[in-house]
Amino acid sequence: MLPKRHEISTDYMLPTKLLEYLAFGIPAIFTPTLTARHYFGNKHPLFLANPTPEETAAKILWVARNYEQAKRLTAELQNRWFSRYHWPKHKQVYLDLLDHLGTR
């Protein structure tokens, strides 16, 4: 679970813990910050839209009671992220950036 308050500073963060959970296929409940919505869409069943104690508890119970569905949803997020941001694909982008910065 990765609840964040909606604030200017948190709206532009993408928790690395979320990416770690995705890498291992672990369902994660997370706040739909601006950055999370950019990468994963505006709506998702694992979003914790209002991180109050009551909603957080309800979402945790939903995942526990619907674990297979939560795993499938996680696999979809995992595929969406890692098919686009996969090191073999982005290694050359990174190296090109370093070359560009080194020539300035």
C-alpha positions as a Markdown table, in Angstrom:
| # | Residue | x | y | z |
|---|---|---|---|---|
| 1 | Met | 0.0 | 0.0 | 0.0 |
| 2 | Leu | 1.4 | 3.4 | -1.1 |
| 3 | Pro | -1.0 | 6.1 | 0.1 |
| 4 | Lys | 0.1 | 9.7 | -0.4 |
| 5 | Arg | -1.7 | 12.9 | 0.4 |
| 6 | His | -2.5 | 15.0 | -2.6 |
| 7 | Glu | -0.1 | 17.8 | -2.4 |
| 8 | Ile | 2.0 | 19.7 | -4.9 |
| 9 | Ser | 5.1 | 17.9 | -3.8 |
| 10 | Thr | 3.6 | 14.4 | -4.0 |
| 11 | Asp | 1.6 | 14.9 | -7.2 |
| 12 | Tyr | 4.8 | 14.7 | -9.2 |
| 13 | Met | 6.2 | 11.7 | -7.5 |
| 14 | Leu | 6.2 | 8.1 | -8.8 |
| 15 | Pro | 7.1 | 5.9 | -5.8 |
| 16 | Thr | 9.9 | 3.5 | -6.6 |
| 17 | Lys | 8.3 | 1.1 | -4.1 |
| 18 | Leu | 5.3 | 0.9 | -6.6 |
| 19 | Leu | 7.7 | -0.1 | -9.4 |
| 20 | Glu | 9.4 | -2.7 | -7.1 |
| 21 | Tyr | 6.0 | -4.2 | -6.3 |
| 22 | Leu | 5.1 | -4.2 | -10.0 |
| 23 | Ala | 8.4 | -6.0 | -10.8 |
| 24 | Phe | 7.5 | -8.7 | -8.4 |
| 25 | Gly | 3.8 | -8.9 | -9.3 |
| 26 | Ile | 2.7 | -7.8 | -5.9 |
| 27 | Pro | -0.7 | -5.9 | -5.8 |
| 28 | Ala | -0.2 | -2.4 | -4.5 |
| 29 | Ile | -2.9 | 0.1 | -3.6 |
| 30 | Phe | -1.7 | 3.5 | -4.5 |
| 31 | Thr | -2.8 | 7.1 | -4.7 |
| 32 | Pro | -3.7 | 8.4 | -8.2 |
| 33 | Thr | -1.2 | 11.3 | -8.2 |
| 34 | Leu | -0.8 | 13.2 | -11.4 |
| 35 | Thr | 2.3 | 11.2 | -12.2 |
| 36 | Ala | 0.6 | 7.8 | -11.5 |
| 37 | Arg | -2.4 | 8.8 | -13.7 |
| 38 | His | 0.1 | 9.8 | -16.5 |
| 39 | Tyr | 1.6 | 6.3 | -16.5 |
| 40 | Phe | -1.4 | 4.2 | -15.5 |
| 41 | Gly | -4.5 | 6.0 | -16.7 |
| 42 | Asn | -7.1 | 8.1 | -14.9 |
| 43 | Lys | -9.0 | 5.3 | -13.3 |
| 44 | His | -7.8 | 2.0 | -11.9 |
| 45 | Pro | -9.3 | -0.3 | -9.3 |
| 46 | Leu | -6.1 | -0.3 | -7.2 |
| 47 | Phe | -6.1 | 3.5 | -6.9 |
| 48 | Leu | -6.8 | 4.8 | -3.4 |
| 49 | Ala | -8.6 | 8.0 | -4.4 |
| 50 | Asn | -9.2 | 9.2 | -0.8 |
| 51 | Pro | -6.5 | 7.9 | 1.6 |
| 52 | Thr | -8.7 | 8.1 | 4.7 |
| 53 | Pro | -8.4 | 5.3 | 7.2 |
| 54 | Glu | -11.8 | 4.0 | 6.3 |
| 55 | Glu | -11.2 | 3.9 | 2.5 |
| 56 | Thr | -7.7 | 2.5 | 3.0 |
| 57 | Ala | -9.2 | -0.4 | 5.2 |
| 58 | Ala | -11.9 | -1.0 | 2.6 |
| 59 | Lys | -9.4 | -1.1 | -0.3 |
| 60 | Ile | -7.2 | -3.5 | 1.7 |
| 61 | Leu | -10.2 | -5.8 | 2.3 |
| 62 | Trp | -11.1 | -5.6 | -1.3 |
| 63 | Val | -7.7 | -6.8 | -2.4 |
| 64 | Ala | -7.7 | -9.6 | 0.2 |
| 65 | Arg | -11.2 | -10.8 | -0.9 |
| 66 | Asn | -10.4 | -10.4 | -4.6 |
| 67 | Tyr | -6.8 | -11.4 | -4.6 |
| 68 | Glu | -6.8 | -13.2 | -8.0 |
| 69 | Gln | -8.4 | -10.2 | -9.6 |
| 70 | Ala | -5.9 | -7.8 | -7.9 |
| 71 | Lys | -3.1 | -10.0 | -9.3 |
| 72 | Arg | -4.5 | -9.8 | -12.8 |
| 73 | Leu | -4.8 | -6.0 | -12.5 |
| 74 | Thr | -1.3 | -5.9 | -11.2 |
| 75 | Ala | -0.1 | -7.9 | -14.2 |
| 76 | Glu | -1.8 | -5.4 | -16.5 |
| 77 | Leu | 0.0 | -2.5 | -14.8 |
| 78 | Gln | 3.2 | -4.5 | -14.9 |
| 79 | Asn | 2.9 | -5.1 | -18.6 |
| 80 | Arg | 2.0 | -1.5 | -19.3 |
| 81 | Trp | 5.0 | -0.2 | -17.4 |
| 82 | Phe | 7.7 | -2.7 | -18.3 |
| 83 | Ser | 6.8 | -3.1 | -21.9 |
| 84 | Arg | 7.4 | 0.6 | -22.3 |
| 85 | Tyr | 10.2 | 1.3 | -19.8 |
| 86 | His | 12.4 | -1.7 | -20.2 |
| 87 | Trp | 16.2 | -1.3 | -19.8 |
| 88 | Pro | 17.1 | -3.0 | -23.2 |
| 89 | Lys | 14.9 | -0.4 | -24.9 |
| 90 | His | 16.1 | 2.6 | -22.9 |
| 91 | Lys | 19.7 | 1.8 | -22.6 |
| 92 | Gln | 20.5 | 3.5 | -25.9 |
| 93 | Val | 18.3 | 6.5 | -25.0 |
| 94 | Tyr | 20.3 | 6.9 | -21.8 |
| 95 | Leu | 23.7 | 6.5 | -23.6 |
| 96 | Asp | 22.7 | 9.0 | -26.2 |
| 97 | Leu | 21.7 | 11.5 | -23.5 |
| 98 | Leu | 25.1 | 11.1 | -21.9 |
| 99 | Asp | 26.9 | 11.6 | -25.2 |
| 100 | His | 24.8 | 14.7 | -25.8 |
| 101 | Leu | 25.6 | 16.1 | -22.4 |
| 102 | Gly | 29.2 | 15.3 | -22.7 |
| 103 | Thr | 29.6 | 17.2 | -26.0 |
| 104 | Arg | 28.1 | 20.4 | -24.6 |
